[in-house]
Amino acid sequence: MKTAVLVATLALACAAPAEAATVKQVTSTCHDGGFSGRFTLRFETSGGYHRPLGAITTAGPYIGDSGTQSLRISYQAGTSTHTVYTHVGPATNGEHTETFPAGLTIPVTARGSAAMTFDSGTASCVATVPIG
């Protein structure tokens, strides 16, 4: 009986562990004169896919309500570009956090990127990060 329990315990210990998701964070900045933007993307990788989780942005100076932020997450597979997420929204001074909807995936075999365009109304710049 003790031998059977020991063998079962050893078999469980030697079994391959399930693939754990790896969370990464990548950051890029951009400038246009005195205007600047900072874009940080968080994503996890598991099961053959990268999954964007969320972003943190900071840009400015913005004057009034004229600022916008435009995000595009895409990947290139062969000669085709596939957009998996876009979002355009107002921007103001300070840090902003965005959480993405579930289900966004980028194959690990593709070349993925996320580009955030910051526009103050008079100045504009793009911060791009690789996904992978």
C-alpha positions as CSV (number, residue, x, y, z in Angstrom):
1,M,0.0,0.0,0.0
2,K,2.8,2.4,0.9
3,T,4.5,1.6,-2.4
4,A,1.4,2.4,-4.4
5,V,1.0,5.7,-2.7
6,L,4.7,6.6,-3.2
7,V,4.5,5.7,-6.9
8,A,1.3,7.8,-7.4
9,T,2.9,10.7,-5.6
10,L,6.1,10.5,-7.8
11,A,4.0,10.2,-10.9
12,L,2.1,13.4,-10.0
13,A,5.4,15.2,-9.2
14,C,6.9,14.2,-12.5
15,A,3.9,15.2,-14.7
16,A,4.5,18.2,-16.9
17,P,3.1,21.3,-15.3
18,A,0.4,23.2,-17.2
19,E,1.6,26.1,-19.2
20,A,1.4,29.2,-17.0
21,A,0.6,32.6,-18.6
22,T,3.5,35.0,-18.7
23,V,2.5,38.7,-18.3
24,K,4.7,41.3,-20.0
25,Q,4.7,45.0,-20.1
26,V,6.2,47.2,-22.9
27,T,6.4,51.0,-23.0
28,S,7.1,53.6,-25.7
29,T,7.2,57.4,-25.7
30,C,6.7,60.0,-28.4
31,H,7.2,63.8,-28.7
32,D,6.1,66.7,-30.9
33,G,7.8,69.9,-29.6
34,G,6.7,70.3,-26.0
35,F,3.9,67.8,-26.3
36,S,4.7,64.2,-25.4
37,G,3.0,60.9,-24.8
38,R,3.8,57.7,-22.9
39,F,2.1,54.4,-23.7
40,T,2.4,51.2,-21.7
41,L,0.8,47.9,-22.8
42,R,0.3,44.8,-20.6
43,F,-0.3,41.5,-22.3
44,E,0.0,37.8,-21.3
45,T,1.2,34.9,-23.4
46,S,-0.1,31.4,-23.2
47,G,-1.5,28.6,-25.4
48,G,0.1,30.0,-28.5
49,Y,-1.4,33.5,-28.2
50,H,-0.6,36.9,-26.9
51,R,-3.6,38.5,-25.1
52,P,-3.7,42.3,-24.5
53,L,-4.9,43.0,-21.0
54,G,-4.7,46.8,-20.6
55,A,-2.9,50.0,-21.1
56,I,-1.7,53.0,-19.2
57,T,-1.3,56.4,-21.0
58,T,0.1,59.7,-20.0
59,A,0.3,62.7,-22.4
60,G,0.3,66.5,-22.4
61,P,0.1,69.3,-22.0
62,Y,-3.5,69.4,-23.2
63,I,-5.4,72.6,-23.3
64,G,-9.1,72.4,-22.7
65,D,-11.0,69.4,-24.1
66,S,-9.3,69.3,-27.5
67,G,-7.2,66.1,-26.9
68,T,-7.8,62.7,-28.3
69,Q,-6.1,59.3,-27.9
70,S,-6.5,56.7,-30.7
71,L,-5.4,53.1,-30.1
72,R,-4.9,50.4,-32.7
73,I,-3.8,46.8,-31.8
74,S,-3.0,44.7,-34.8
75,Y,-0.8,41.9,-36.1
76,Q,0.8,40.9,-39.4
77,A,0.5,37.4,-40.7
78,G,2.1,36.9,-44.1
79,T,1.1,39.8,-46.2
80,S,-2.1,40.5,-44.3
81,T,-2.6,42.9,-41.4
82,H,-5.4,42.0,-38.9
83,T,-6.7,44.7,-36.5
84,V,-8.0,43.1,-33.3
85,Y,-8.9,46.3,-31.4
86,T,-9.4,50.0,-32.0
87,H,-10.5,52.7,-29.6
88,V,-10.7,56.5,-29.9
89,G,-11.5,58.6,-26.9
90,P,-10.9,62.0,-25.3
91,A,-7.7,62.7,-23.5
92,T,-6.8,65.1,-20.8
93,N,-3.7,65.8,-18.6
94,G,-2.7,63.0,-16.3
95,E,-2.5,59.2,-16.3
96,H,-5.3,57.1,-17.7
97,T,-5.8,53.3,-17.5
98,E,-7.7,51.2,-20.0
99,T,-8.8,47.6,-19.6
100,F,-9.5,45.7,-22.8
101,P,-12.4,43.3,-23.5
102,A,-11.8,39.6,-23.1
103,G,-11.0,37.6,-26.2
104,L,-8.4,39.7,-27.9
105,T,-5.7,37.4,-29.3
106,I,-2.6,37.6,-31.4
107,P,-0.9,34.4,-32.6
108,V,2.6,34.1,-31.2
109,T,3.8,33.3,-34.7
110,A,2.6,36.7,-36.0
111,R,4.2,40.1,-35.6
112,G,2.0,42.1,-33.3
113,S,2.0,45.8,-32.3
114,A,0.0,48.4,-30.6
115,A,0.1,52.1,-31.7
116,M,-1.3,54.9,-29.5
117,T,-1.8,58.3,-31.3
118,F,-1.9,61.2,-29.0
119,D,-3.4,64.4,-30.4
120,S,-3.5,67.7,-28.5
121,G,-5.4,69.5,-31.2
122,T,-2.2,71.4,-32.2
123,A,0.5,68.7,-31.8
124,S,0.4,64.9,-32.4
125,C,2.7,61.9,-31.9
126,V,2.5,58.1,-32.0
127,A,4.0,55.7,-29.5
128,T,4.2,52.1,-30.8
129,V,5.1,49.0,-28.9
130,P,5.8,45.4,-30.1
131,I,3.6,42.6,-28.9
132,G,5.6,39.4,-28.5
